[in-house]
Amino acid sequence: MSTGVETKEFQTEIRQLLDIVIHSLYTEREIFLRELISNAADAMEKLRYTQLTGPEVKDKDLTLEIHIDTDDTTHTLTITDTGIGMTKEELVENIGTIAHSGSKEFIKHLSAKGDQKDLNLIGQFGVGFYSAFMVADKVTLYTRSYQMESQSFVWESDGVGSYTITEGEDLSRGTKMVLHLKEDAYDFAKEETVQRVIKQYSSFVPYPIIVNGQKVNTVDALWIKNKNEITDEEYNEFYKFIANAHDEPLFRLHFSSDAPININTLLFVPKENLEQFGFGRTEPGVNLYCKKVLIQEKSPIVLPEWLRFLRGVMDSEELPLNISRETMQDSALITKLNKVVTSRFLKFLDGQATSEPEKYKEFWEKFNFFIKEGAANDFTHRKELVKLLQFESSNTLPGESVSLANYVGRMKEDQTAIYYVNGPTREGIESGPYLEVFRDKGYEVIYTYAAIDDYIFGAIGEYEGKKLISADQSDLDLGNEQKDRSELALPEEEIKDLTEWIKEVLGSKVTEVRESKRLVDSPAVVLSPYGTNSMQRMMQLMNKDSNDVGPSVLEINASHQMIKRLDKARKNEDTFAKIAAEQIFENAQIAAGLIIDPRGMVKRLNEILERALG
């Protein structure tokens, strides 16, 4: 090595930049390795481009590789690439000054803001080299340019105020960085630590990364390949790697898009929903990459929260990163990214529901809550989400389901609305009184078993121009679809007297008692003045310390023998009539799934049994 050592001072701005990078820029120190590997990969990409464009390059047959060597004895970490290398002038310009790096804009911003901690800046500033000083108290860099007549140089600095450049021995083309680690960073001289960081951040760098002679990045970045060139086995192995899974995925979606944003995406739906088994809330599982370098692991912002069950990768070269590449600043672009991928995934699911109904059924059984969560909360994608909803109905067998599109497609000609009813189980719904008029008319009714279903239906209001109406709605207007009044019914005057009497007997338990236009076989039905019984049940559960059911609307069937006999007992001023009226009301409450205090009922039932036994 030549003895001529040239010492140069860092520009004031570079000293300022170094202080920021070392002390306050990155939230995780291990990011430095990702940055240096990315720089090495960039240097080789530039060399490859130079070779393609014509100029002769030194060591043209040299393999494009990144070598990393750890030495736990000397506490050094060495990173070598066979890339484009640097001349002496480039060393000064790229590292010692702000002439050709993005540092200039960064420094300008800091000066204008007067706040060194304002780091959420647009653009990739290319200052990752300086991150080496987060872990090293001295960096020695050996480099030789690709140019045939260039010389080798050694650059060295402690990252404080100055650096030296020395003419070095003749080297192969490329750059070698030796990091003399700080005492509190000795861990980065251990092979297992370096391998872990590489696997986390740089697994898909497009050039081999060899640590102490062993290649580390062994999994290909499948998302940038043509899907026709990838086997199912390769997809499954990639899924296991990216999702830390042992089984195969249920679905996969692989697509690329140029507009409105350049993006490569590979998404997987797991076989199981661990959230369903009580393992706690699932963490987002899609990693965000820029040019195959990890930017954000398990990103919470690139997809809506209700898609947190997905696993996979999104990669875009257009991402505006802040200076440390750890977060993104352009929220409008992220919103666009989010919308493009979400819409594409929902379109994919819609296609699967038709092309692979059995597989979609398995998906729906395990992941329907996430789709419903989205339909309830995501206004942007609600229309697409509602198309995916599946329900049992009065026309399906247990375990089979129907979409809203299927329902509308087989509606009767004279039917003007989509009807649904909520209950805890199919058996509970079908044994209740709310389906009677619909059965009588031959209208299909959708069964909803979760409160969120009713919330979604209430929020969307209609589907394809057909109103969504709850079958147990208190103000249900069936128009010409309602049941005709039977010739066997009590006369209207008598019913008027009976309903007034029942209202007096039940007092504050009811807001109204009226003749029913929906009952066929049951004597009575209760309806909620809050809209639907499911809403009233929810209010009960929220106020579970109280036995108060709240007031109801009671409808009675004027054709039913029990109601006729009740009316006869009333006319005869039989004291038992009041007991019977109260029991009919509470029976209807039980049929509605409302929770009532059984103590008063037991006493009344004993009286009824005593009378029945004579």
Steps between C-alpha positions, in 0.01 A plus 500: 500500500626849419605714792331812359199566723261779410279630781176684422239661720135404468284792396314659790172367364640146476618517862150608593355216293732245661398613848133457410545158338708368787284628782142551395407378152435127517278335757687168462880496474499176299353699207861600416563156351198524274621840378854385427377186321260717294789731407708198396213367288456846341871509414471165322183606321688807369786276387258267321341795321843635406592162349180502293562852366844432359803633690762240582514423870783366715470134610207446262467132600483574873181350650252755635479405870490653847737342750464563872765380743472514878789490747394469862864519611589833342137621525483591133236460231612506137265555204639451149328550167619455142309803377593818320750626760611864543777728380672743739279784376187290555612416855522869582177593323286208618615479861681818603274761342135544408564545127350178370307347786151588607645651816470851360120495502503336839726768651294775335186364659659480843631856471159633400323313779768554764412156633741213456242247609256578220593197293176418317638624171393420146751320281776249527801712592764234451681569827489140624881478495524721810290251700821295534609744770207400720688179578862577402747740658717470186420407140769400249388487138706346217379571148597475136292640214385292203700733271793317345767760590374587847692450824410347835436725799450463874254729677493506881316700767370492853190689383574807711674781315731375230598209276813382321552378147803291417607344174482126556631174357345380174161343579230323308211715381248596769489616860590345834386661826654399832296610803699515825210451737424700812508305824122504534465367141731196524195282439517595130833315474310174568393296200159405643410866561598603147308208346189587700505865388558403136215250504269761647583795275701386198388146417394600150790722388559398135863401550646217711583602859772272636575508873827333599484288185133401531223641280225648717233630262381166365133587436414668170291817484211320330280808488709659221502183288248405234244279673504259204861417590424413864390156620243435773778352710707819470199710601434276801863510613503878465179523706653287776805727505318834496220396740712278726241229431514122473192434288397611152285808437130485420516765224772701329484812284800608290473807281690799363360840418644806320210740547402690703814387685785262420469205733581129527285308748488144629233430763400181681193402704607257777320170557401594855374810678680505835290795617199266478668267750548773760869570437443875523479759226695402188791728408516630141706257292594678177858629467577811297803503273662755271715342229503174697635666817276478807361838598236403752440157648136415573395841372187635673431763232521338157174307539182563704506353850224251414743333256743427783461124439688524167867403470732605221701773329438833328786664310497836327785706359289814530487509879602837646704404804630718773874533533543187707280285271308397811172677437309658215394860473265537201164399647315559170719245324462251784121543478521426128717193564256381766198546274655330194606185686184476712272532196702242311481253790123546538455447125706182536278374785187576300640289216589216738144493638383411148789288368584308819185509717611222736834666564329837544259337746801387706639856485165645603462267798840602636543862396147643462537721807778702331288558188205604718726731702600666174141524375403667828787752515659548156291741294751496212462126433156431648332438166761237404488343847121466510518287183709247693259456792342155537206395720276205569137560410156346517567353153839342578587183684688533830864577424428631151502870428376760255644836388285811462540468121370140515205614714404783266534270200229267632259752657132461415363745245270674747771527769627854554766457774772273639390357836724381780459400862752471782521222756761303693444179298312371198278291728422803713402706198287231337311415818410867555199690368679747272514286186131408490373757251808449278449124498135559416600717202798283395757777550861412584640647823873534572612377842754714685663363813728792598414853607755634249288356215204716597730800540633450145149462354388810685805693373463408131118531503452335161660270248449535124206731559326261744454619857636280779224450757513309828215250533457594868489873435230665711384735225517236226281604209438199280260689275325255268737228628336482844268220609129541417266526801344162571123448505557313828647805669320680782299798379702822482294669775564211739873501416507873571352442847732203565821687404403794722437263790834315451680837487343588835599161650863517385545869576854636445624166360353594161485816293220367281275194457353441154358239265772323304510486123795260497405208726360169368558231765616688812268679742721804553833663415701776664680766297757750611419871496878548438463354150587131527514238773871447433555865593299449820696183581825689453381776735413233755846346479662841541288551812538142627481597869136596453209261442303776333413392146363839408159565344384307192231517238263200534311368198227238542357253250125568482439156342681294765288288740707611799428868427127425446481320835689784667242742364218277632658486847538880494133545414401262782718703740694184587798592724704235318488716182767738635730209589457355149566840334824544695614147412422544128710818506797337675484196271533742207798668668674163537431423133665833416817391685459766769633420845232526765493446876356147542393540864166670432429258217550190719232614743262575214567165329421320825163675510434404138595135570281492811202623296577259212511207742154595624 
